[in-house]
């Protein structure tokens, strides 16, 4: 009787058990990949349909085939990788600086009522300003230099990161902090072990939005601030436009799109899935 009951309970428990790997790795990869591939196919098909309507001549709006062929050729050239290295170095440095500034401001605003009343609205106002509006000031302050580009990247991305930190801390339930104090987490330890972990999803969302602002600000800066002997993605795009090479221009634009998608999938989406999995919101 006991063995039969144990077997029945084991069967019921098995209903709630996640069976990892039953579908196979290949099937799981395909399940994740086919919607993306379908979206790409639809976008390319729509692009080709627009070209077939003869809305614009081929030298103004080329089809996807010559652009993709040029894109593949560009990836084999050393100049493309040098330009990509310069752009990604600027993006990494600028985003790191914006992250440090944004998190610092966010922590200060979230814990001080005086600071919040003084600069809280200013942060939101700066976030709504287009990045291109900062370049006249940047050029006056730093002339044509790397510093001008980094200045706009930081000032464009930091407000979004700060707002993510502020929103995350504001949404931490007071019960969490009271429970932390009961367990001995006070002062900085409360921040370290209670507040920041609870606010982490909003902080990551702010970082993701900050990266989008930083990336757009950087490319706008590279179109304006062209430095000698420092090839970049923005400079290549400007040169293709100057020489009326529309296929090359769209190839560079495609490269910018691919970089954005890859970074989002490889960095921010991975962090987001890890957080949700650890919080029991995503099946491992």
Secondary structure, 3 states (H helix, E strand, C coil): CHHHHHHHHHHHHHHCCCCCCCCCHHHHHHHHHHHHHHHHHHHHHHHHHHHHCCCCCCCCCCCHHHHHHHHHHHCCCHHHHHHHHHHHHHHHHHHHHHHHHHHHHHHHHHHCHHHHHHHHHHHHHHHHCCHHHHHHHHHHHHCCCHHHHHHHHHHHHHHHHHHHHHHHHHCCCHHHHHHHHHCCCCCHHHHHHHHHHHHHHHHHHHHHHHHHHHHHHHHHHHHHCCCCCCCCHHHHHHHHHHCCCHHHHHHHHHHHHHHHHHHHHHHHHHHHHHHHHHCCCCCC
